[in-house]
């Protein structure tokens, strides 16, 4: 399945990317994944919501620029998770959809 990172300056300026693979959309600030939406996740905790990382390395907040990037992509209900829990959710999503992390983009 082709994968493409899109520089989406449309919503938050430079250094932001959005990547959609099937029903999964991931948002990045610089090189860090900061939010994910899984259109197939109907769990009570995250179903239909954007899941957002609350900070880097379990800090309580991001840098000012990354915070602006996150604020620009939050368009509806969200779930905020500590960074370690967020990354576990991302990996579970990748596994659930049969994606391979770290693969080369086509």
N, C-alpha and C positions, 0 to 999 in steps of 0.2 A: 504494500500500500504506500503510495507516495506521501512523503511528509515534507512540509515546507514551513519554515519560520518566516513570518511576515513582520516586517518593521512597520508597526501600526502607529506611526506618529499622529494618526487621526484622533486618538483618544487621550494621549498623555504626553506627547512630545517624543523627543529622541530617546534612545536607549530603552525602549519598551518593545516587546514582541508578543504576538499572540500566535499560537500554534493550534490548529484544529485537526484532529485525526478521528475520523468517524464521528461519533457523538461526544467526543471528549475535547474540551477546549482548555488550554493551559496559557497562563499569562506569565511573562518574565519581566523583571526589572533588571537591566544589565544582564548578567548571566544567571541570576537566581530565580527559580520558580517561586512565584508569590501567590498564585491563585489557580484553582482548577474547577471546572464544571464538568460533571459526568451526566450526560443526558439519560443514561440508562440506570443511574443510581436512584432507586425509589425508597431507600431506607428512611425511617422517620427522622434520623439525625441530619442527613445531608440531602435527601431527595429534592431535586429541583433547585437547590441552592448553590451559590458559588462558595467554595471552601477556600478560605484565606488564611495564610500563615500570619500569626500575630507578631512575629519578629524573627530576626536572625539569631541562630544559636540560643534559642529560648530567652532572648532578651525581650523586654516588654514592648519595644517599638523598633521600627525601621528608621533609616535615615530620612531626612526631610524629603528628598527627591523620590525615594521609593514609596514613601507614604503618599505622596501626590499621585504616583502611578497607580497605587492600589485604590485610592479614593476615586480615581477616574474610571476604573473598570467596575466598581461595585454599582450595579444598576438595579439590584433587587435584594431579596432576602439572602442573607449570607450566614455562614457558620465560620467562626474564628477558632483556630486551633493553635496550640503551642507548636513551635517549629518541629519538634520531634514527632508529635502526633500528626501534624500536617504531612510530613514526609512519609510516614507510614501509610497515610490515606492515599497519597500520590502513588506509592509503590503498589498498593492493593488495587488501585484503579488500573494501573499499567498491566498488572497480572490478570485482572478480570477481563481485559480486552485483548489479551495476547500480544501486547506491545513489548518491545525489547528496549530497555533503557540503554543509552549510550551508543545506539546504532547510528550509522551514517545516514544523513538526510539525502534523499534523492533529488 
